Amino acid sequence: MNWHLARRTERMNPSSIREILKVTERPGIISLAGGLPSPEVFPVEAMREASAKVLRDTPVEALQYASSEGLPELREWVAGHLRQSGMRLDAAQVQITTGSQQGLDLVGKVLIDAGSRVAVESPTYLGAVQAFGVFEPEWTTVPCDDDGPLPAGLADARGARLLYVLPNFQNPSGRCISAGRREALVRAAREVALPLVEDNPYGDLWYDTPPPPPLAALWPEGVVYMGSFSKVLAPGLRLGYVVAPPQLGPKLLQAKQSADLHTPGFNQRMVLEVLRTGFLDTHLPAVRAAYKRQRDAMAEALKAHLPAGCRWEVPHGGMFFWVELPAGTDAARLLPHAVERGVAFVPGGAFYAEGGNPATMRLSFVTATPEQIDRGVRALADTLRAHL
């Protein structure tokens, strides 16, 4: 049978990270590649107890179809949680999604036409490029420094459908936008009428000080805000949420109804039971403490082992180090040689919508022990010296 594929499938490409993760399954490979939370901090017992309670108290409701917007009580919890960060919103603006990745897909369906412009950071999250790319946009890259997008650069994004931005401990760069830069960014976006899509999967994973208030707190009517339970509880639950301005919410809801009707109600009820107990008040500090030890171990290993000419900043939260290699280095070509020495990473070129600096790499630290981090970085340094 000769199947005729839609034109948009030409923009559907495999995730380079997912392909690299296949390599990390080989015995003996130390993976500094995947952006996976550590299974050591999964709340297994809390979920076991919550599951039993849901099946005991509301079994029919949990196993039946549910509302597309999400469980009302969970939406109320999300709204209350976000108000603590300075956002002004009503629970009616919250929609529960099947992971925040679905939120990206819904935003793309509602806001992007073929040929319309979409602005992104440099570098930016690969999953957003994949989600938005299916809708055939023209990319506009906003110049960035270590503090995030440059407000003056938004003038060139005038007329774009949106600017996608990760203010807190960005994937892949690890940078966190300062309060002053956030205010300047919102002012610049207002001036050119550029809507913002704010993605915040890592904001609760701070190790030194909490991040500043979200962009959505500064400009509620101009920002779509997305969050996730994947990094604070477990990614297998596939629970995220979107907070949209009232005029946009109904179309996002219609897009979700056509995609999956609703996010699994059983999972929503389990998470709600866990949240109601105040579990995060003790769980998150424990997660932060564990990840901070691993972050510090990677900072020490990079300083001890990487050759001259490499540059990085120690992130104040999140899961990643972004390493700039000596000019002329191609991280993608280095990867197979690093794997031969027993370590894997993600080449940085994958994180640019329009192609970017190949002399970069993303290193994840949360799924490796301090000893593994040291051995992995040492092997990475040996690879670099052998091929510089």
Contacts in CASP RR format, 6 or more apart in sequence:
PFRMAT RR
TARGET T0000
AUTHOR 0000-0000-0000
METHOD contacts of the structure
MODEL  1
MNWHLARRTERMNPSSIREILKVTERPGIISLAGGLPSPEVFPVEAMREA
SAKVLRDTPVEALQYASSEGLPELREWVAGHLRQSGMRLDAAQVQITTGS
QQGLDLVGKVLIDAGSRVAVESPTYLGAVQAFGVFEPEWTTVPCDDDGPL
PAGLADARGARLLYVLPNFQNPSGRCISAGRREALVRAAREVALPLVEDN
PYGDLWYDTPPPPPLAALWPEGVVYMGSFSKVLAPGLRLGYVVAPPQLGP
KLLQAKQSADLHTPGFNQRMVLEVLRTGFLDTHLPAVRAAYKRQRDAMAE
ALKAHLPAGCRWEVPHGGMFFWVELPAGTDAARLLPHAVERGVAFVPGGA
FYAEGGNPATMRLSFVTATPEQIDRGVRALADTLRAHL
7 136 0 8 1.000
8 134 0 8 1.000
8 135 0 8 1.000
8 136 0 8 1.000
11 133 0 8 1.000
11 134 0 8 1.000
11 136 0 8 1.000
12 130 0 8 1.000
12 134 0 8 1.000
13 130 0 8 1.000
15 126 0 8 1.000
15 127 0 8 1.000
15 130 0 8 1.000
16 126 0 8 1.000
16 346 0 8 1.000
16 347 0 8 1.000
16 350 0 8 1.000
17 33 0 8 1.000
17 34 0 8 1.000
17 35 0 8 1.000
17 126 0 8 1.000
17 346 0 8 1.000
17 350 0 8 1.000
20 33 0 8 1.000
20 34 0 8 1.000
20 335 0 8 1.000
20 344 0 8 1.000
20 346 0 8 1.000
21 31 0 8 1.000
21 33 0 8 1.000
21 34 0 8 1.000
23 29 0 8 1.000
23 33 0 8 1.000
23 339 0 8 1.000
23 344 0 8 1.000
24 31 0 8 1.000
24 33 0 8 1.000
24 34 0 8 1.000
24 344 0 8 1.000
26 339 0 8 1.000
28 342 0 8 1.000
29 339 0 8 1.000
29 342 0 8 1.000
29 343 0 8 1.000
29 344 0 8 1.000
30 342 0 8 1.000
30 343 0 8 1.000
30 344 0 8 1.000
30 368 0 8 1.000
30 372 0 8 1.000
30 373 0 8 1.000
30 375 0 8 1.000
30 376 0 8 1.000
30 379 0 8 1.000
31 343 0 8 1.000
31 344 0 8 1.000
31 364 0 8 1.000
31 367 0 8 1.000
31 368 0 8 1.000
32 343 0 8 1.000
32 344 0 8 1.000
32 345 0 8 1.000
32 363 0 8 1.000
32 364 0 8 1.000
32 365 0 8 1.000
32 368 0 8 1.000
32 373 0 8 1.000
32 376 0 8 1.000
32 377 0 8 1.000
32 380 0 8 1.000
33 344 0 8 1.000
33 345 0 8 1.000
33 346 0 8 1.000
33 362 0 8 1.000
33 364 0 8 1.000
34 346 0 8 1.000
34 364 0 8 1.000
34 367 0 8 1.000
35 171 0 8 1.000
35 319 0 8 1.000
35 320 0 8 1.000
35 364 0 8 1.000
35 366 0 8 1.000
35 367 0 8 1.000
36 235 0 8 1.000
36 364 0 8 1.000
36 366 0 8 1.000
36 367 0 8 1.000
37 230 0 8 1.000
37 231 0 8 1.000
37 234 0 8 1.000
37 235 0 8 1.000
37 319 0 8 1.000
37 366 0 8 1.000
37 367 0 8 1.000
38 290 0 8 1.000
38 291 0 8 1.000
38 294 0 8 1.000
38 366 0 8 1.000
38 367 0 8 1.000
39 367 0 8 1.000
40 290 0 8 1.000
41 283 0 8 1.000
41 286 0 8 1.000
41 287 0 8 1.000
41 290 0 8 1.000
42 233 0 8 1.000
42 234 0 8 1.000
43 233 0 8 1.000
43 234 0 8 1.000
43 274 0 8 1.000
43 279 0 8 1.000
43 283 0 8 1.000
46 274 0 8 1.000
46 277 0 8 1.000
46 279 0 8 1.000
46 283 0 8 1.000
47 233 0 8 1.000
47 234 0 8 1.000
47 270 0 8 1.000
47 274 0 8 1.000
49 273 0 8 1.000
50 269 0 8 1.000
50 270 0 8 1.000
50 271 0 8 1.000
50 273 0 8 1.000
50 274 0 8 1.000
51 270 0 8 1.000
53 273 0 8 1.000
54 62 0 8 1.000
54 266 0 8 1.000
54 269 0 8 1.000
54 270 0 8 1.000
54 273 0 8 1.000
55 62 0 8 1.000
58 269 0 8 1.000
61 269 0 8 1.000
62 265 0 8 1.000
62 266 0 8 1.000
62 269 0 8 1.000
63 266 0 8 1.000
65 261 0 8 1.000
65 262 0 8 1.000
66 262 0 8 1.000
66 263 0 8 1.000
66 264 0 8 1.000
66 265 0 8 1.000
66 268 0 8 1.000
67 262 0 8 1.000
68 95 0 8 1.000
68 253 0 8 1.000
68 256 0 8 1.000
68 257 0 8 1.000
68 261 0 8 1.000
68 262 0 8 1.000
69 75 0 8 1.000
69 94 0 8 1.000
69 95 0 8 1.000
69 96 0 8 1.000
69 253 0 8 1.000
70 95 0 8 1.000
70 96 0 8 1.000
70 262 0 8 1.000
70 263 0 8 1.000
70 265 0 8 1.000
70 268 0 8 1.000
71 96 0 8 1.000
71 265 0 8 1.000
71 268 0 8 1.000
71 269 0 8 1.000
71 272 0 8 1.000
72 91 0 8 1.000
73 272 0 8 1.000
74 96 0 8 1.000
74 268 0 8 1.000
74 271 0 8 1.000
74 272 0 8 1.000
74 275 0 8 1.000
75 91 0 8 1.000
75 92 0 8 1.000
75 94 0 8 1.000
75 95 0 8 1.000
75 96 0 8 1.000
75 241 0 8 1.000
76 91 0 8 1.000
77 272 0 8 1.000
77 275 0 8 1.000
77 276 0 8 1.000
78 91 0 8 1.000
78 94 0 8 1.000
78 96 0 8 1.000
78 241 0 8 1.000
78 243 0 8 1.000
79 89 0 8 1.000
79 90 0 8 1.000
79 91 0 8 1.000
79 93 0 8 1.000
79 94 0 8 1.000
79 243 0 8 1.000
80 91 0 8 1.000
82 89 0 8 1.000
82 214 0 8 1.000
82 216 0 8 1.000
82 225 0 8 1.000
82 243 0 8 1.000
83 89 0 8 1.000
85 213 0 8 1.000
85 214 0 8 1.000
85 217 0 8 1.000
86 213 0 8 1.000
86 214 0 8 1.000
86 217 0 8 1.000
87 213 0 8 1.000
87 214 0 8 1.000
87 216 0 8 1.000
87 217 0 8 1.000
87 220 0 8 1.000
87 225 0 8 1.000
87 243 0 8 1.000
88 217 0 8 1.000
88 220 0 8 1.000
89 216 0 8 1.000
89 220 0 8 1.000
89 243 0 8 1.000
92 246 0 8 1.000
93 243 0 8 1.000
93 244 0 8 1.000
93 245 0 8 1.000
93 246 0 8 1.000
93 249 0 8 1.000
94 241 0 8 1.000
94 242 0 8 1.000
94 243 0 8 1.000
95 241 0 8 1.000
95 242 0 8 1.000
95 243 0 8 1.000
95 244 0 8 1.000
95 249 0 8 1.000
95 252 0 8 1.000
95 253 0 8 1.000
95 256 0 8 1.000
96 239 0 8 1.000
96 240 0 8 1.000
96 241 0 8 1.000
96 263 0 8 1.000
96 268 0 8 1.000
97 103 0 8 1.000
97 106 0 8 1.000
97 226 0 8 1.000
97 239 0 8 1.000
97 240 0 8 1.000
97 241 0 8 1.000
97 242 0 8 1.000
97 256 0 8 1.000
97 263 0 8 1.000
98 238 0 8 1.000
98 239 0 8 1.000
98 240 0 8 1.000
98 260 0 8 1.000
98 263 0 8 1.000
98 264 0 8 1.000
99 228 0 8 1.000
99 230 0 8 1.000
99 238 0 8 1.000
99 239 0 8 1.000
99 240 0 8 1.000
99 263 0 8 1.000
100 199 0 8 1.000
100 201 0 8 1.000
100 226 0 8 1.000
100 227 0 8 1.000
100 228 0 8 1.000
100 230 0 8 1.000
100 240 0 8 1.000
100 241 0 8 1.000
100 242 0 8 1.000
101 127 0 8 1.000
101 131 0 8 1.000
102 240 0 8 1.000
102 256 0 8 1.000
102 259 0 8 1.000
102 260 0 8 1.000
102 263 0 8 1.000
103 131 0 8 1.000
103 226 0 8 1.000
103 240 0 8 1.000
103 242 0 8 1.000
103 252 0 8 1.000
104 127 0 8 1.000
104 128 0 8 1.000
104 131 0 8 1.000
104 132 0 8 1.000
104 199 0 8 1.000
104 226 0 8 1.000
105 131 0 8 1.000
105 134 0 8 1.000
105 259 0 8 1.000
106 242 0 8 1.000
106 252 0 8 1.000
106 255 0 8 1.000
106 256 0 8 1.000
106 259 0 8 1.000
107 132 0 8 1.000
107 162 0 8 1.000
107 197 0 8 1.000
107 224 0 8 1.000
107 226 0 8 1.000
107 242 0 8 1.000
107 252 0 8 1.000
108 131 0 8 1.000
108 132 0 8 1.000
108 135 0 8 1.000
109 135 0 8 1.000
109 255 0 8 1.000
110 248 0 8 1.000
110 251 0 8 1.000
110 252 0 8 1.000
110 255 0 8 1.000
111 161 0 8 1.000
111 162 0 8 1.000
111 195 0 8 1.000
112 118 0 8 1.000
112 132 0 8 1.000
112 133 0 8 1.000
112 135 0 8 1.000
112 136 0 8 1.000
112 137 0 8 1.000
112 161 0 8 1.000
112 162 0 8 1.000
113 135 0 8 1.000
113 161 0 8 1.000
114 135 0 8 1.000
114 136 0 8 1.000
114 137 0 8 1.000
115 136 0 8 1.000
115 137 0 8 1.000
115 138 0 8 1.000
116 137 0 8 1.000
116 138 0 8 1.000
116 160 0 8 1.000
116 161 0 8 1.000
117 137 0 8 1.000
117 138 0 8 1.000
117 139 0 8 1.000
117 140 0 8 1.000
117 157 0 8 1.000
117 159 0 8 1.000
117 160 0 8 1.000
117 161 0 8 1.000
118 132 0 8 1.000
118 137 0 8 1.000
118 138 0 8 1.000
118 139 0 8 1.000
118 140 0 8 1.000
118 160 0 8 1.000
118 161 0 8 1.000
118 162 0 8 1.000
118 164 0 8 1.000
119 139 0 8 1.000
119 140 0 8 1.000
119 141 0 8 1.000
119 142 0 8 1.000
119 154 0 8 1.000
119 157 0 8 1.000
119 160 0 8 1.000
119 162 0 8 1.000
119 163 0 8 1.000
119 164 0 8 1.000
119 194 0 8 1.000
120 128 0 8 1.000
120 129 0 8 1.000
120 139 0 8 1.000
120 140 0 8 1.000
120 141 0 8 1.000
120 142 0 8 1.000
120 163 0 8 1.000
120 164 0 8 1.000
120 353 0 8 1.000
121 141 0 8 1.000
121 142 0 8 1.000
121 144 0 8 1.000
121 148 0 8 1.000
121 149 0 8 1.000
121 164 0 8 1.000
121 165 0 8 1.000
121 166 0 8 1.000
121 170 0 8 1.000
122 141 0 8 1.000
122 142 0 8 1.000
122 143 0 8 1.000
122 144 0 8 1.000
122 352 0 8 1.000
122 353 0 8 1.000
122 356 0 8 1.000
123 172 0 8 1.000
123 173 0 8 1.000
123 322 0 8 1.000
123 348 0 8 1.000
123 349 0 8 1.000
123 351 0 8 1.000
123 352 0 8 1.000
123 356 0 8 1.000
123 360 0 8 1.000
124 164 0 8 1.000
124 166 0 8 1.000
124 351 0 8 1.000
124 352 0 8 1.000
124 353 0 8 1.000
125 164 0 8 1.000
125 166 0 8 1.000
125 170 0 8 1.000
125 171 0 8 1.000
125 172 0 8 1.000
125 199 0 8 1.000
125 351 0 8 1.000
126 172 0 8 1.000
126 350 0 8 1.000
126 351 0 8 1.000
128 164 0 8 1.000
128 199 0 8 1.000
129 351 0 8 1.000
129 353 0 8 1.000
132 164 0 8 1.000
137 161 0 8 1.000
139 353 0 8 1.000
139 354 0 8 1.000
140 156 0 8 1.000
140 157 0 8 1.000
140 160 0 8 1.000
141 352 0 8 1.000
141 353 0 8 1.000
141 354 0 8 1.000
142 149 0 8 1.000
142 150 0 8 1.000
142 153 0 8 1.000
142 154 0 8 1.000
142 156 0 8 1.000
142 157 0 8 1.000
142 163 0 8 1.000
143 149 0 8 1.000
143 150 0 8 1.000
143 153 0 8 1.000
144 150 0 8 1.000
146 175 0 8 1.000
146 313 0 8 1.000
147 175 0 8 1.000
147 177 0 8 1.000
147 178 0 8 1.000
147 181 0 8 1.000
148 170 0 8 1.000
148 175 0 8 1.000
148 177 0 8 1.000
148 181 0 8 1.000
149 163 0 8 1.000
149 165 0 8 1.000
149 177 0 8 1.000
149 185 0 8 1.000
151 181 0 8 1.000
151 184 0 8 1.000
151 185 0 8 1.000
151 187 0 8 1.000
151 188 0 8 1.000
152 188 0 8 1.000
153 188 0 8 1.000
154 163 0 8 1.000
154 185 0 8 1.000
154 188 0 8 1.000
154 189 0 8 1.000
154 191 0 8 1.000
154 192 0 8 1.000
154 194 0 8 1.000
155 188 0 8 1.000
155 192 0 8 1.000
157 163 0 8 1.000
157 192 0 8 1.000
157 194 0 8 1.000
158 192 0 8 1.000
158 193 0 8 1.000
158 194 0 8 1.000
159 192 0 8 1.000
159 193 0 8 1.000
159 194 0 8 1.000
160 194 0 8 1.000
161 195 0 8 1.000
162 194 0 8 1.000
162 195 0 8 1.000
162 196 0 8 1.000
162 197 0 8 1.000
162 224 0 8 1.000
163 189 0 8 1.000
163 194 0 8 1.000
163 195 0 8 1.000
163 196 0 8 1.000
163 197 0 8 1.000
164 197 0 8 1.000
164 199 0 8 1.000
165 177 0 8 1.000
165 185 0 8 1.000
165 196 0 8 1.000
165 197 0 8 1.000
165 198 0 8 1.000
165 199 0 8 1.000
165 215 0 8 1.000
166 198 0 8 1.000
166 199 0 8 1.000
166 200 0 8 1.000
166 201 0 8 1.000
166 202 0 8 1.000
167 176 0 8 1.000
167 177 0 8 1.000
167 182 0 8 1.000
167 198 0 8 1.000
167 200 0 8 1.000
167 211 0 8 1.000
167 212 0 8 1.000
167 214 0 8 1.000
167 215 0 8 1.000
168 176 0 8 1.000
168 177 0 8 1.000
168 200 0 8 1.000
168 202 0 8 1.000
168 203 0 8 1.000
168 206 0 8 1.000
168 211 0 8 1.000
168 317 0 8 1.000
168 318 0 8 1.000
169 175 0 8 1.000
169 176 0 8 1.000
169 202 0 8 1.000
169 203 0 8 1.000
169 205 0 8 1.000
169 206 0 8 1.000
169 211 0 8 1.000
169 315 0 8 1.000
169 316 0 8 1.000
169 317 0 8 1.000
169 318 0 8 1.000
169 319 0 8 1.000
169 320 0 8 1.000
170 176 0 8 1.000
170 202 0 8 1.000
171 201 0 8 1.000
171 202 0 8 1.000
171 319 0 8 1.000
171 320 0 8 1.000
171 362 0 8 1.000
172 320 0 8 1.000
172 322 0 8 1.000
172 346 0 8 1.000
172 348 0 8 1.000
172 351 0 8 1.000
172 362 0 8 1.000
173 320 0 8 1.000
173 322 0 8 1.000
174 313 0 8 1.000
174 315 0 8 1.000
174 317 0 8 1.000
174 318 0 8 1.000
174 320 0 8 1.000
174 321 0 8 1.000
174 322 0 8 1.000
175 313 0 8 1.000
175 315 0 8 1.000
175 322 0 8 1.000
176 211 0 8 1.000
176 315 0 8 1.000
176 316 0 8 1.000
176 317 0 8 1.000
177 185 0 8 1.000
177 212 0 8 1.000
178 212 0 8 1.000
179 212 0 8 1.000
179 213 0 8 1.000
180 212 0 8 1.000
182 212 0 8 1.000
182 213 0 8 1.000
182 215 0 8 1.000
182 218 0 8 1.000
183 218 0 8 1.000
185 215 0 8 1.000
186 196 0 8 1.000
186 215 0 8 1.000
186 218 0 8 1.000
186 219 0 8 1.000
188 194 0 8 1.000
189 195 0 8 1.000
189 196 0 8 1.000
189 219 0 8 1.000
189 222 0 8 1.000
190 219 0 8 1.000
195 222 0 8 1.000
195 223 0 8 1.000
195 224 0 8 1.000
196 215 0 8 1.000
196 219 0 8 1.000
196 222 0 8 1.000
196 223 0 8 1.000
196 224 0 8 1.000
197 223 0 8 1.000
197 224 0 8 1.000
197 226 0 8 1.000
198 214 0 8 1.000
198 215 0 8 1.000
198 216 0 8 1.000
198 223 0 8 1.000
198 224 0 8 1.000
198 225 0 8 1.000
198 226 0 8 1.000
199 226 0 8 1.000
199 227 0 8 1.000
200 214 0 8 1.000
200 225 0 8 1.000
200 226 0 8 1.000
200 227 0 8 1.000
200 228 0 8 1.000
201 226 0 8 1.000
201 227 0 8 1.000
201 228 0 8 1.000
201 230 0 8 1.000
201 231 0 8 1.000
202 231 0 8 1.000
202 317 0 8 1.000
202 318 0 8 1.000
202 319 0 8 1.000
203 211 0 8 1.000
203 317 0 8 1.000
203 318 0 8 1.000
204 231 0 8 1.000
204 232 0 8 1.000
204 284 0 8 1.000
205 231 0 8 1.000
205 232 0 8 1.000
205 287 0 8 1.000
205 288 0 8 1.000
205 291 0 8 1.000
205 317 0 8 1.000
205 318 0 8 1.000
205 319 0 8 1.000
206 288 0 8 1.000
206 316 0 8 1.000
206 317 0 8 1.000
206 318 0 8 1.000
207 288 0 8 1.000
207 291 0 8 1.000
207 292 0 8 1.000
207 295 0 8 1.000
207 316 0 8 1.000
207 317 0 8 1.000
207 318 0 8 1.000
208 316 0 8 1.000
208 317 0 8 1.000
209 316 0 8 1.000
214 223 0 8 1.000
214 225 0 8 1.000
215 223 0 8 1.000
215 225 0 8 1.000
216 223 0 8 1.000
216 225 0 8 1.000
216 243 0 8 1.000
220 245 0 8 1.000
221 245 0 8 1.000
222 245 0 8 1.000
223 245 0 8 1.000
224 242 0 8 1.000
224 243 0 8 1.000
224 244 0 8 1.000
224 245 0 8 1.000
224 248 0 8 1.000
225 242 0 8 1.000
225 243 0 8 1.000
225 244 0 8 1.000
226 240 0 8 1.000
226 241 0 8 1.000
226 242 0 8 1.000
226 243 0 8 1.000
227 240 0 8 1.000
227 241 0 8 1.000
227 242 0 8 1.000
228 239 0 8 1.000
228 240 0 8 1.000
228 241 0 8 1.000
229 237 0 8 1.000
229 239 0 8 1.000
229 240 0 8 1.000
229 271 0 8 1.000
230 236 0 8 1.000
230 237 0 8 1.000
230 238 0 8 1.000
230 239 0 8 1.000
230 240 0 8 1.000
231 319 0 8 1.000
232 280 0 8 1.000
232 283 0 8 1.000
232 284 0 8 1.000
232 287 0 8 1.000
233 239 0 8 1.000
233 271 0 8 1.000
233 274 0 8 1.000
233 283 0 8 1.000
237 267 0 8 1.000
237 270 0 8 1.000
237 271 0 8 1.000
238 263 0 8 1.000
238 264 0 8 1.000
238 267 0 8 1.000
239 263 0 8 1.000
239 267 0 8 1.000
239 268 0 8 1.000
239 271 0 8 1.000
240 263 0 8 1.000
242 252 0 8 1.000
244 252 0 8 1.000
256 262 0 8 1.000
290 366 0 8 1.000
291 317 0 8 1.000
291 318 0 8 1.000
291 319 0 8 1.000
291 365 0 8 1.000
291 366 0 8 1.000
293 370 0 8 1.000
294 365 0 8 1.000
294 366 0 8 1.000
294 368 0 8 1.000
294 369 0 8 1.000
294 370 0 8 1.000
294 373 0 8 1.000
295 314 0 8 1.000
295 315 0 8 1.000
295 317 0 8 1.000
295 365 0 8 1.000
297 365 0 8 1.000
297 370 0 8 1.000
297 373 0 8 1.000
297 374 0 8 1.000
298 321 0 8 1.000
298 363 0 8 1.000
298 365 0 8 1.000
298 373 0 8 1.000
298 377 0 8 1.000
299 314 0 8 1.000
299 321 0 8 1.000
300 374 0 8 1.000
301 373 0 8 1.000
301 374 0 8 1.000
301 376 0 8 1.000
301 377 0 8 1.000
301 378 0 8 1.000
302 310 0 8 1.000
302 312 0 8 1.000
302 321 0 8 1.000
302 323 0 8 1.000
302 377 0 8 1.000
304 374 0 8 1.000
304 377 0 8 1.000
305 374 0 8 1.000
305 377 0 8 1.000
305 378 0 8 1.000
305 380 0 8 1.000
305 381 0 8 1.000
306 323 0 8 1.000
306 377 0 8 1.000
306 380 0 8 1.000
306 381 0 8 1.000
306 384 0 8 1.000
307 326 0 8 1.000
307 381 0 8 1.000
307 384 0 8 1.000
307 385 0 8 1.000
307 388 0 8 1.000
309 325 0 8 1.000
309 326 0 8 1.000
310 323 0 8 1.000
310 324 0 8 1.000
310 325 0 8 1.000
310 326 0 8 1.000
310 384 0 8 1.000
311 323 0 8 1.000
311 324 0 8 1.000
312 321 0 8 1.000
312 322 0 8 1.000
312 323 0 8 1.000
312 324 0 8 1.000
313 322 0 8 1.000
314 321 0 8 1.000
315 321 0 8 1.000
319 364 0 8 1.000
319 365 0 8 1.000
319 366 0 8 1.000
320 362 0 8 1.000
320 363 0 8 1.000
320 364 0 8 1.000
320 365 0 8 1.000
321 362 0 8 1.000
321 363 0 8 1.000
321 365 0 8 1.000
322 360 0 8 1.000
322 361 0 8 1.000
322 362 0 8 1.000
322 363 0 8 1.000
323 360 0 8 1.000
323 361 0 8 1.000
323 362 0 8 1.000
323 363 0 8 1.000
324 357 0 8 1.000
324 359 0 8 1.000
324 360 0 8 1.000
325 331 0 8 1.000
325 359 0 8 1.000
325 360 0 8 1.000
325 361 0 8 1.000
325 384 0 8 1.000
326 359 0 8 1.000
326 388 0 8 1.000
327 359 0 8 1.000
328 358 0 8 1.000
328 359 0 8 1.000
329 358 0 8 1.000
329 359 0 8 1.000
329 384 0 8 1.000
329 387 0 8 1.000
329 388 0 8 1.000
330 358 0 8 1.000
330 359 0 8 1.000
331 345 0 8 1.000
331 347 0 8 1.000
331 348 0 8 1.000
331 349 0 8 1.000
331 358 0 8 1.000
331 359 0 8 1.000
331 360 0 8 1.000
331 361 0 8 1.000
332 347 0 8 1.000
332 349 0 8 1.000
332 358 0 8 1.000
333 387 0 8 1.000
334 347 0 8 1.000
334 361 0 8 1.000
334 383 0 8 1.000
334 384 0 8 1.000
334 387 0 8 1.000
335 344 0 8 1.000
335 345 0 8 1.000
335 347 0 8 1.000
337 383 0 8 1.000
337 386 0 8 1.000
337 387 0 8 1.000
338 344 0 8 1.000
338 345 0 8 1.000
338 379 0 8 1.000
338 380 0 8 1.000
338 383 0 8 1.000
341 379 0 8 1.000
341 380 0 8 1.000
341 382 0 8 1.000
341 383 0 8 1.000
342 376 0 8 1.000
342 379 0 8 1.000
343 375 0 8 1.000
343 376 0 8 1.000
343 377 0 8 1.000
343 379 0 8 1.000
343 380 0 8 1.000
343 383 0 8 1.000
345 361 0 8 1.000
345 362 0 8 1.000
345 363 0 8 1.000
345 380 0 8 1.000
346 361 0 8 1.000
346 362 0 8 1.000
346 363 0 8 1.000
346 364 0 8 1.000
347 358 0 8 1.000
347 360 0 8 1.000
347 361 0 8 1.000
348 357 0 8 1.000
348 358 0 8 1.000
348 360 0 8 1.000
348 361 0 8 1.000
348 362 0 8 1.000
349 355 0 8 1.000
349 356 0 8 1.000
349 357 0 8 1.000
349 358 0 8 1.000
349 360 0 8 1.000
351 360 0 8 1.000
351 362 0 8 1.000
363 377 0 8 1.000
365 373 0 8 1.000
368 376 0 8 1.000
END
